[in-house]
Amino acid sequence: MEKVRVGVIGCGNISATYFRNLKEFAVLDVVACADLDVERAKASAEAFHIPKACTVDELLADPDIELVINLTVPQAHAEVCLAALSAGKHVYVEKPLAVTREEGQKILQTAKAKGLRVGSAPDTFLGGGIQTCRKLIDDGWIGEPVAANAFMMCRGHESWHPDPAFYYQVGGGPMFDMGPYYLTTLVYLIGPVNRVTGSARITFPKRMITSRPKYGQEITVQSPTHIAGVLDFASGAIGTLITSFDVWHHRLPFIEIYGTEGTLCVPDPNTFGGPVYVRRQGAEEWSKVPLTHGFTENKRGIGVADMAVAIRSGREHRANGDLAYHVLDIMHGFHDAAESGSHYELQSQCKRPAPLPIEVTPANWLEKLHD
């Protein structure tokens, strides 16, 4: 299979993980990287043996690049995605797809008009942990999913992230930062959502950075930092999701799914592995389930590789734009419901992406993902 030539825009905090992982997928050839700070791009190119470091405009003008990976901050996601599409390139973007629904719609519409593909993180749902959960559900281990609970609660990022201010700007907050992991997983396991409602607040209007190099700088918080939402799935299941940057400690699970025949405990959707636990009706204790799939270590970038194989084979890729937009619509729906005091009826839908074949491993993934 001919390799897909890739250019990466954005050489910030998350890029090193992508650069390391992308080299493991034979279908990908990372030929260039770019950043607003060209010196940072040059440093990444040298560290990861990338042939070309350049400006964003130079990367977009390179006719050899077929797929752009957009690792910029959320506020720049739409601008860079649209520029890449306008340059005739497929695009895969870090989460969220865009800051606003209007931007997300424009990305999808532009791609469709040009016959190009849009992919989006997170791709953690392709890891062995959540793939195992999907198989358990599809095989009927817990019966029909009735309800789900999901919790992402911490005290925020200003104590460890080198540049945390964007987490508290419009398009940030715990919902837009971490919500995509949880919502993508819930949609992948249970299906699309018809309606949501929610409540939200900004608990601390000012935050002090205690990490380096911006220690002592103050952040003005512009996005809700505690959001509680309810989801009505198209299947009839009801979900609850809480995301928060206002909680010091808790003892709640990441995700639990409750079915007519038992309960499934889903691992951290921000990781690729387990553990996975199930407890069926009548069981006296939980059973730890051996993972049925590979890719249990940090494999951020597998969504790009799956997209590249799909480009060559013509099938649908799993971490696709419709899924990402549906998640974006849900996240805005929680905020809209909180402001209006009423339910929000989703204006988007998507298909549950196909599960990975059980026999897929890091050694044979190219052959098995071709179809």
JOQUI-V187622 format. One record per residue. RES is the residue in three letters. OMEGA is omega in whole degrees, -180 to 180 (* if undefined). D_LAST is the distance of its C-alpha to the last C-alpha in whole Angstrom. Layout:
BEGIN
RES_OMEGA_D_LAST / RES_OMEGA_D_LAST
END
This chain:
BEGIN
MET_180_13 / GLU_180_15 / LYS_173_16 / VAL_-177_17 / ARG_-168_21 / VAL_168_22 / GLY_-178_25 / VAL_176_26 / ILE_-178_29 / GLY_-176_31 / CYS_-178_33 / GLY_-168_34 / ASN_-174_34 / ILE_-171_30 / SER_-177_29 / ALA_178_30 / THR_178_27 / TYR_-177_25 / PHE_179_26 / ARG_-173_26 / ASN_-176_23 / LEU_180_21 / LYS_-178_22 / GLU_-177_20 / PHE_-172_17 / ALA_-178_16 / VAL_-176_14 / LEU_175_17 / ASP_-180_21 / VAL_-172_24 / VAL_-178_26 / ALA_172_29 / CYS_-177_30 / ALA_178_33 / ASP_174_35 / LEU_173_38 / ASP_-174_40 / VAL_179_39 / GLU_177_41 / ARG_176_38 / ALA_179_35 / LYS_179_37 / ALA_178_38 / SER_180_34 / ALA_179_33 / GLU_-177_36 / ALA_-173_35 / PHE_173_31 / HIS_177_31 / ILE_-172_30 / PRO_-169_31 / LYS_169_32 / ALA_-171_34 / CYS_174_35 / THR_178_36 / VAL_-179_34 / ASP_179_35 / GLU_179_34 / LEU_-178_31 / LEU_-180_30 / ALA_-178_32 / ASP_-176_30 / PRO_-179_28 / ASP_-177_26 / ILE_-179_24 / GLU_-173_21 / LEU_177_20 / VAL_172_23 / ILE_-174_23 / ASN_-179_26 / LEU_179_28 / THR_177_31 / VAL_-174_34 / PRO_-177_33 / GLN_180_35 / ALA_-175_34 / HIS_-175_30 / ALA_-178_31 / GLU_-178_33 / VAL_178_30 / CYS_-178_27 / LEU_177_29 / ALA_179_30 / ALA_179_27 / LEU_179_26 / SER_177_29 / ALA_176_28 / GLY_-177_25 / LYS_169_23 / HIS_-179_20 / VAL_173_21 / TYR_-172_21 / VAL_172_24 / GLU_-179_25 / LYS_-9_26 / PRO_-180_28 / LEU_180_26 / ALA_179_30 / VAL_-177_33 / THR_175_34 / ARG_-178_32 / GLU_177_33 / GLU_180_32 / GLY_178_28 / GLN_-179_29 / LYS_177_30 / ILE_-178_27 / LEU_-179_24 / GLN_179_26 / THR_179_27 / ALA_-179_23 / LYS_-179_22 / ALA_-177_25 / LYS_-180_24 / GLY_-178_20 / LEU_-178_19 / ARG_173_17 / VAL_173_19 / GLY_-178_18 / SER_167_21 / ALA_5_22 / PRO_173_22 / ASP_179_19 / THR_179_21 / PHE_176_19 / LEU_178_16 / GLY_-175_19 / GLY_-178_19 / GLY_-176_22 / ILE_173_21 / GLN_177_18 / THR_178_20 / CYS_179_22 / ARG_180_19 / LYS_179_19 / LEU_179_23 / ILE_-178_23 / ASP_-180_20 / ASP_173_22 / GLY_-177_25 / TRP_179_27 / ILE_-179_29 / GLY_179_29 / GLU_177_29 / PRO_-178_29 / VAL_-175_32 / ALA_178_33 / ALA_172_32 / ASN_179_34 / ALA_-176_33 / PHE_171_35 / MET_-174_35 / MET_177_39 / CYS_-176_40 / ARG_178_43 / GLY_-169_41 / HIS_-174_41 / GLU_180_44 / SER_-176_45 / TRP_-176_42 / HIS_-178_40 / PRO_-179_42 / ASP_-167_41 / PRO_-171_41 / ALA_-174_43 / PHE_177_40 / TYR_-176_39 / TYR_176_42 / GLN_175_41 / VAL_-174_40 / GLY_177_36 / GLY_-176_37 / GLY_-176_38 / PRO_-179_36 / MET_-177_34 / PHE_177_33 / ASP_-173_33 / MET_179_31 / GLY_-180_30 / PRO_178_27 / TYR_-175_26 / TYR_-177_28 / LEU_176_27 / THR_179_23 / THR_-180_23 / LEU_179_25 / VAL_180_23 / TYR_-177_20 / LEU_-173_22 / ILE_-179_24 / GLY_-176_23 / PRO_-175_24 / VAL_178_28 / ASN_-171_31 / ARG_176_34 / VAL_168_35 / THR_-177_39 / GLY_173_40 / SER_-176_43 / ALA_177_43 / ARG_167_46 / ILE_-175_47 / THR_-178_49 / PHE_-177_50 / PRO_177_50 / LYS_177_51 / ARG_-180_49 / MET_178_50 / ILE_177_48 / THR_176_49 / SER_176_46 / ARG_11_47 / PRO_-173_47 / LYS_-179_48 / TYR_176_50 / GLY_178_53 / GLN_-177_51 / GLU_177_51 / ILE_170_48 / THR_-174_49 / VAL_-177_46 / GLN_-177_45 / SER_179_42 / PRO_-177_42 / THR_171_42 / HIS_-176_42 / ILE_175_40 / ALA_-175_40 / GLY_175_37 / VAL_-178_36 / LEU_171_33 / ASP_-179_33 / PHE_178_29 / ALA_-179_28 / SER_-175_28 / GLY_178_31 / ALA_179_31 / ILE_-179_34 / GLY_174_33 / THR_179_35 / LEU_172_35 / ILE_172_37 / THR_-173_37 / SER_167_40 / PHE_-173_41 / ASP_-172_45 / VAL_178_44 / TRP_-175_46 / HIS_173_45 / HIS_180_43 / ARG_-178_42 / LEU_180_39 / PRO_173_35 / PHE_179_32 / ILE_168_31 / GLU_177_32 / ILE_-175_30 / TYR_-178_32 / GLY_-180_31 / THR_-177_33 / GLU_-179_33 / GLY_-175_33 / THR_179_32 / LEU_177_29 / CYS_-173_30 / VAL_-179_28 / PRO_179_28 / ASP_-177_29 / PRO_174_26 / ASN_177_27 / THR_-176_26 / PHE_-174_23 / GLY_-178_24 / GLY_4_27 / PRO_176_29 / VAL_179_28 / TYR_176_30 / VAL_175_31 / ARG_-176_34 / ARG_-179_34 / GLN_180_37 / GLY_180_40 / ALA_-178_39 / GLU_-180_41 / GLU_178_39 / TRP_175_36 / SER_175_33 / LYS_-174_31 / VAL_174_28 / PRO_-177_26 / LEU_-176_23 / THR_-175_20 / HIS_176_17 / GLY_-178_18 / PHE_-177_19 / THR_174_22 / GLU_180_24 / ASN_-179_24 / LYS_176_21 / ARG_-173_22 / GLY_178_19 / ILE_176_16 / GLY_176_15 / VAL_-179_16 / ALA_177_14 / ASP_178_11 / MET_180_12 / ALA_177_12 / VAL_-180_9 / ALA_177_8 / ILE_-178_11 / ARG_-174_10 / SER_179_7 / GLY_179_9 / ARG_177_7 / GLU_174_10 / HIS_-169_11 / ARG_179_12 / ALA_-168_16 / ASN_-176_16 / GLY_179_20 / ASP_177_20 / LEU_-179_20 / ALA_180_22 / TYR_178_25 / HIS_177_25 / VAL_177_26 / LEU_179_29 / ASP_178_30 / ILE_-177_31 / MET_176_32 / HIS_179_35 / GLY_177_35 / PHE_-179_37 / HIS_179_39 / ASP_180_40 / ALA_179_41 / ALA_-179_43 / GLU_-175_45 / SER_-176_45 / GLY_-179_46 / SER_176_44 / HIS_171_40 / TYR_177_37 / GLU_-177_35 / LEU_177_32 / GLN_-178_31 / SER_172_27 / GLN_177_24 / CYS_175_21 / LYS_169_18 / ARG_178_17 / PRO_-180_14 / ALA_175_11 / PRO_173_12 / LEU_173_11 / PRO_-175_10 / ILE_-176_14 / GLU_-179_13 / VAL_177_12 / THR_175_15 / PRO_-177_16 / ALA_-174_17 / ASN_-170_13 / TRP_-178_11 / LEU_178_10 / GLU_-173_8 / LYS_-178_7 / LEU_-176_6 / HIS_-176_4 / ASP_*_0
END
